[in-house]
Amino acid sequence: MEKNTSCFFSNSSPNLVITCFVAFITIILVRFLYVIYRTGKPLNKRTPQQTLSTLIVLGSGHTAEMINLLLVLQKDRFTPRFYIAAATDNMSLQKARVFENSLADSGVKGISAEFMQIYRSREVGQSYVTSVWTTLVATAHALWLMIKIRPQVVLCNGPGTCIPLCVIAFIFKVVGIRWSSIFYVESIARVKRLSLSGLLLYKLQIADQFFVQWPQLQRKYPRAHYVGCLM
């Protein structure tokens, strides 16, 4: 009798593991499809007084455009603000600090901002072989930053450093850690085609709202919203 019972448990254990694995994959798949369905749709209404922690991705030539976008942002609503730029970008965070200081000088109340750097996946001219390792390091660093910040809003407009951050934000949605609304504004320099960052976020349907500044781009990518020139 004991031998039969032992055989029963030994035979059922693999089946139980397989069943649990299939159930787990099914739950993740259903959640993934739900997130895709909800992406771009309005979330539950929040009270006007509720603030939203906001991650702002900066990057070299994109920083000036992002600062212009921030000028019309509701500063008291989108706070605290977390600015992130590549570790090799020495100017973007400096510009962000100048912007935040100007807000303080103009009397804007409740200013809360932090400035962070992130490793780049690949530097200009770096070999693809060595970039495998740097990509892994950059992804791990991006994951650590996202766990630390857990933003409710992500604003980006093209720098390559936004891709791992946006992908991790999307994964957080799927696993239920944090629902971050991702807003992507394509650079005004992109007239006929999207940048690589924009194309990835558009094709993978990661961005909740995708904006372009030229009407021909909107016609080519119908899920994008044409907002005119923001510069």
Long-range contacts (C-beta under 8 A, 24 or more apart in sequence): 28-174, 28-175, 31-174, 31-175, 31-176, 32-174, 35-170, 35-173, 35-174, 36-205, 39-205, 39-206, 39-207, 39-208, 40-208, 40-209, 40-223, 43-179, 43-181, 48-77, 51-76, 51-77, 51-78, 51-79, 51-80, 52-77, 52-78, 52-79, 52-152, 52-153, 53-79, 53-80, 53-82, 53-149, 53-150, 53-151, 53-152, 53-153, 54-78, 54-79, 54-80, 54-81, 54-82, 54-151, 54-152, 54-153, 54-154, 54-155, 55-82, 55-84, 55-149, 55-151, 55-153, 55-154, 55-155, 55-165, 55-180, 56-81, 56-82, 56-83, 56-84, 56-96, 56-155, 56-156, 57-84, 57-85, 57-154, 57-155, 57-156, 57-157, 57-159, 57-161, 57-162, 57-165, 58-83, 58-84, 58-85, 58-89, 58-92, 58-93, 58-95, 58-96, 58-159, 59-85, 59-86, 59-89, 59-92, 59-158, 59-159, 59-160, 59-161, 59-162, 60-86, 60-89, 60-91, 60-92, 60-159, 61-187, 61-189, 62-157, 62-158, 62-159, 62-187, 63-91, 63-92, 63-95, 63-96, 64-95, 65-157, 65-185, 65-187, 65-188, 65-230, 65-231, 66-155, 66-157, 67-95, 67-96, 67-99, 68-230, 68-231, 69-155, 69-157, 69-185, 69-230, 70-99, 75-103, 75-108, 75-111, 76-108, 76-109, 76-110, 78-153, 79-110, 79-111, 79-112, 79-113, 80-112, 80-113, 80-114, 81-112, 81-113, 81-114, 82-113, 82-114, 82-116, 82-149, 82-151, 83-113, 83-114, 83-115, 83-116, 84-116, 84-117, 84-118, 84-145, 84-161, 84-165, 85-116, 85-117, 85-118, 85-159, 85-161, 86-117, 86-118, 86-119, 86-120, 86-159, 86-161, 87-117, 87-118, 87-119, 87-120, 88-120, 88-123, 89-117, 93-117, 116-145, 118-142, 118-145, 118-161, 118-165, 120-160, 120-161, 121-160, 121-161, 121-163, 121-164, 122-160, 138-164, 139-164, 142-168, 143-168, 146-172, 150-177, 150-178, 150-180, 151-178, 151-180, 152-178, 152-179, 152-180, 152-181, 153-180, 153-181, 153-183, 154-180, 154-181, 154-182, 154-183, 155-183, 155-185, 156-182, 156-183, 156-184, 156-185, 156-197, 157-184, 157-185, 157-186, 157-187, 158-186, 158-187, 158-190, 158-195, 158-197, 158-198, 159-197, 160-196, 160-197, 162-197, 162-201, 163-197, 163-200, 163-201, 166-201, 166-206, 166-207, 167-206, 169-206, 170-204, 170-206, 181-208, 181-209, 182-206, 182-207, 182-208, 182-209, 183-207, 183-208, 183-209, 183-211, 184-209, 184-210, 184-211, 185-211, 185-213, 185-227, 185-230, 186-210, 186-211, 186-212, 186-213, 186-217, 186-224, 187-213, 188-213, 188-214, 188-229, 188-230, 188-231, 190-214, 190-217, 191-216, 191-217, 192-216, 192-217, 192-220, 193-217, 193-220, 194-221
